[in-house]
Amino acid sequence: RTAQANQIRGLLSEFGIVIPQGIRSIINRVPGILEDAGNDLPGSMRHLLKQLNDHLKQLS
């Protein structure tokens, strides 16, 4: 779980998006980030982040 959470946080940081540590924080914030059209995330990255976040939910 921790590795998955760190992977999500690391990918988002590449685009200047910072999420506080904590699995619940990531699970709760990623959907809003995916819906935000103003953050310049490419479609492929949005798809990947959705899959990773769904997997993190399954692990929790």
KAURVEN-V35680 format. One record per residue. RES is the residue in one letter. OMEGA is omega in whole degrees, -180 to 180 (999 if undefined). Layout:
res = <RES RES>
omega = <OMEGA OMEGA>
This chain:
res = <R T A Q A N Q I R G L L S E F G I V I P Q G I R S I I N R V P G I L E D A G N D L P G S M R H L L K Q L N D H L K Q L S>
omega = <-178 179 179 179 179 178 179 -180 180 179 180 -180 176 180 177 -180 -177 177 177 178 178 -176 179 179 -180 -179 -177 -174 -176 179 178 178 180 -179 -177 -179 -176 -176 174 174 176 -180 -180 178 177 179 180 -179 177 179 -180 180 177 178 178 177 180 -180 -175 999>
